[in-house]
Amino acid sequence: MWCRRWWIGWDMAEPPSLSPAVKESMLLKGAFAVGGIMSTLVIYGILQEKIMRVPYGPNKEFFKYSLFLVFCNRITACAVSAGTLLASKKAMDPVAPVHKYCVVSVSNILTTTCQYEALKYVSFPVQTLAKCAKMIPVMLWGAVIMQKKYKGHDYLVAFFVTIGCSLFILYPATVDINPYGRGRGRESTVWGVSLMIGYLGFDGFTSTFQDKLFKGYDMEIQNQIFYTTLCSCMLSLSGLILQGHLLMAIDFVSRNTDCFLDVALLSTVATASQFFIYYTIRTFGALTFATIMTTRQVIVFGSLYARSFLKNKPPKPSSSEQTENGAFSPLQVNP
């Protein structure tokens, strides 16, 4: 039963009976959403890592202005959504009160802030472990914000999914699943754990409130993206100006063409991922989106495990070593 609910929108307490054609359509939409989210976020992560960790130019300078990346991502998404609304001749006026769009934007910024700040106090594996619990806060926020009623077995399934993902990530303990060398093993602090709780809370609130806006005002995806990212643009731009980093970031990308191209590509991929995320939330609900993101964490750690095992696999002995050990050597074969 719960598997069927996943594909047609798990947030619905008692989904109606659907015809085979509708079920097939929903299955295709689900595959489209999962494929889009997974592919864009993987590319986004690779590009973000490259921009922040690979030096640019003859002087080997590092890009240090992460808030500038947020601003570029948001202004690109804002421009694309506005262009889509104009091209389709749909209304540019806000469907919901403007302050509700700002609530989503502020919550999203707080989510990102908690995520990055937490890495200063907890290791990368611990943070990813915490992300496996995304489904639980989404269900709690759904009950508070949207007055949804989940049955006991729904919470039980979410709990066991979280436990299962946690065990997968924690085992085996000897595998190096932190390829970037961040963090300090598995230790954590009260402040680090508090930040991760804040991350989960704000992240669950963001997707649930987005879901509420879609259902409460029957708005287009582009409409919500436009006003939400417009608010994020103003907030991130204000932060850059207050920090004095705006002109410094512009100067850096103007002197390093490679960095400019990477930032442009990153913004394009980030915009695409935003559309896939909003599409998923509008079509299936916030809980299904959280489930997809939890699955993504398992996939990421699975690839890291595989990489670690392959890297630690003992190399095959050379032909000379085999000869010294009395093994057969191809050099001893007569022509």
HELIX and SHEET records of a PDB file:
HELIX    1   1 TRP A    2  GLY A    9  1                                   8    
HELIX    2   2 PRO A   20  ARG A   53  1                                  34    
HELIX    3   3 SER A   66  ALA A   87  1                                  22    
HELIX    4   4 VAL A   98  ALA A  118  1                                  21    
HELIX    5   5 PHE A  124  LYS A  131  1                                   8    
HELIX    6   6 MET A  135  ILE A  145  1                                  11    
HELIX    7   7 GLY A  152  LEU A  170  1                                  19    
HELIX    8   8 VAL A  190  TYR A  217  1                                  28    
HELIX    9   9 ILE A  221  GLN A  243  1                                  23    
HELIX   10  10 LEU A  246  ARG A  255  1                                  10    
HELIX   11  11 THR A  257  PHE A  284  1                                  28    
HELIX   12  12 ALA A  286  ASN A  312  1                                  27    
HELIX   13  13 SER A  319  GLU A  324  1                                   6    
HELIX   14  14 PRO A  330  GLN A  332  5                                   3    
END                                                                             
